Amino acid sequence: MSLLFCPLRGTEGTHEIGDDVNPTSVKEGDSLWYEKAEGEKRVKATVVKVHFDDFPDLYFTIRVDESNAEKQTVAKKLKRSPNPQSNERLESLVSNDNSEVRDRLGRCIVDKLLLPNDIGVNEVAAECVNIIISQCGFAALGLGSVKYEVFKMVSSIESLLCDTMTAPVNELSLDNCIPLLRSLSLSMGYGIYTTPSWKNVTALKLDPSGSISKILDLYENSGWITAQQSCPMQPFHASFAMWLTVALHTITDEETYRRSLATIRLLGDLLLQNGDSMSNSIYILNAAASVEVTSSGFTNPVLIESEDEKEVLAQLTRCFVNSHHSVSSAWTDKFSSLLRTKGKKFRSMFFQAAKTCSNELVDCLNSPQKRWCAFQILDVFATDADEDSLETDDSIVQQQFAAWKVGMDDEEAVELEDDIRATASWLPAKLMSLLKSMGERASSTNALGVIMEIALSETDLGEGDKEDIFGCTELDTSTDFVASEVALLVLFRTVEALPTLVKTWFNDDCPKYWQQKFSTFVEKRVAPATLQRELDRIKKATCFDEMAVNGSCASREVVATYQQDECQLSVMIRIPPTFPLRNVEVDCQKTLGIPSSRWRRWALQIMLMLNNQDGNVLEALLLWKQNVDKEFDGVEPCPVCYSVLCIKTHAMPNLECKTCNNRFHTTCLYKWFQSSGKSQCVLCQQPWSGTKV
């Protein structure tokens, strides 16, 4: 029995079998055996440090005893014993071929544990039903078989629950329903003390639709819900969440599935309204995981990306960020699993969660246990957000504006405030403060110079091939720690994320014997990769409207063309091969009547953003478009040619009639005078008396 129960018991994650190591149970100072490759000789090692920064994928720094050398590795290469351990006895007991042993074990559990106890009130007995169905199986069928006995017990509880739920709402005995719901859930594989198994309902061929339908009807009773919102009976809600979790995958009717999603959202509201919500949130988390499995059986996009499911994910995210105490590994494992599956297929499902909890998620980046999940949700926000995604915190805008406007003229100050406000609508307030403080700290402490010199000393900056560009953008935690790969990653990410500081360091502090190698590294590896990412970002952008943008990695030029009437305005950004070590150049090719001083100022803004403010090309082009939009905003077309820009001179209407205040192109008005033979205003027909504007 102990061998069979070994892989079943416990709810806090994976348990160790044989000499394999459970990552979450490894502690600093543990003495283990390191196996570099399968079949190789194991060497004794001591765990020096446990790393949580890629949680839940933990990795470890170990010290090999015989050589005293330190290295980083993962749990699958750490073992409990010096020699491989065989699990043949366990495998023979639980193998599919040994059905006779399984059946005898199931019969023993029924006779000794189930028949003497009422599984309707004894939760341990109910968990034993889960073991019989999920681990022992049913070798024999018919009267007197293990399956017959189990089905009879479970179906009687389900029938009793249905009978209890038929009473009028004001006469319902919810206290009597709670043990029935919990027993059904545990029997059908919810798994508190045993391994969860959501296939038990199907394996037993139990039809849960009767009890599910009756309870869904209850949750659609507005009067009952109103009473529950003021004084919720949380044990009942938690018990139904358990039952819905294991029974949901049997639902094939779209309407019932839609009602179930709405009820799970309502259960979240009822269970998570108190301060101590983490204890109840596991019920909603398990239900959300069940929804993820069940949704694959539907094709209706309204059900696949349901608003109710989005709100449930937002509820769970709020619980995650608001939990001040340590989150259990079982909770984070399941939540991260949900992020991996749902986040990959439908990133938009987590967008509402990311939007409402953005500042709190930034705080979670400081927690090793929460960091991975928080980063994934923030990544959704960073990818899908637009300028209206966040409500601007005016206090932060005014604080930054007051600090930076010193020494500026009025026009520059107005533009600076607009820029700060636009940034605040994209970035969470706490992330803005964090980035600002990090930049100031890096500038004042020369931390960047120290990091760059250490990284340069650990790698030879070899040219490599094209794939290496992307190979150095993340660490593969399945392999041992390699200092040169980490150094390459640090250099790549630092140049990409802090181009202005890197340029300053390169020009002022970089040792001469590294300058040529580092410049080549930027030209061969960093610059092509970052430019390609910029072009990909521009290609996906949907905010250009009437502006067309084209770019090339070969010529390293990006051209934006703005269409106004039948005329075009354009700007070209030339990015040097060693950018950001060398500055970009901006060429305003067609000014179309806009004063040259204004064009030069626009070009200076783009160069300032790209060369000195860590901006990207997309932001620079949007800034240029914003300037052009403002130039034409509110300008009425010429009443003669019906265009804002004159087709011949590309000038805007610049002659204003003093009588009617309408404006005309100079060439259009004089042509009108010639063709009409009169010097009268085109519109008011008064003798022309105008001024140039």
Secondary structure, 3 states (H helix, E strand, C coil): CHHHHCCCCCCCCCCCCCCECCHHHCCCCCEEEECCCCCCCCEEEEEEEEECCCCCCCEEEEEECCCCCEEEEEHHHEECCCCCCCCHHHHHHHCCCCHHHHHHHHHHHHHHHHCCCCCCCCHHHHHHHHHHHHHHCCCCCCCCCHHHHHHHHHHHHHHHHHHHHCCCHHHCCHHHHHHHHHHHHHHCCCCCCCCCCCCHHHHHCCCCHHHHHHHHHHHCCHHHHHHHHHCCCHHHHHHHHHHHHHHHHHCCCHHHHHHHHHHHHHHHHHHCCCCCCHHHHHHHHHHHHHHHHHHCCCCCHHHHCCHHHHHHHHHHHHHHHHCCCCCCHHHHHHHHHHHHHHHHHCHHHHHHHHHHCHHHHHHHCCCCCCHHHHHHHHHHHHHHCCCCCCCCCHHHHHHHHHHHCCCCCHHHHHHHHHHHHHHHCCCCHHHHHHHHHHHHHHHHHCHHHHHHHHHHHCCCCCCCCHHHHHHCCCCCCCCCCCHHHHHHHHHHHHHHHCHHHHHHHHHHCCCHHHHHHHHHHHHHHHHHHHHHHHHHHHHHCCCCCCEEEEEECCCCEEEEEEEECCEEEEEEEECCCCCCCCCCEEEEEECCCCCHHHHHHHHHHHHHHHHHCCCCHHHHHHHHHHHHHHHHCCCCCCCCCCCCCCCCCCCCCCEEECCCCCEECHHHHHHHHHHHCCCECCCCCCECCEEEC
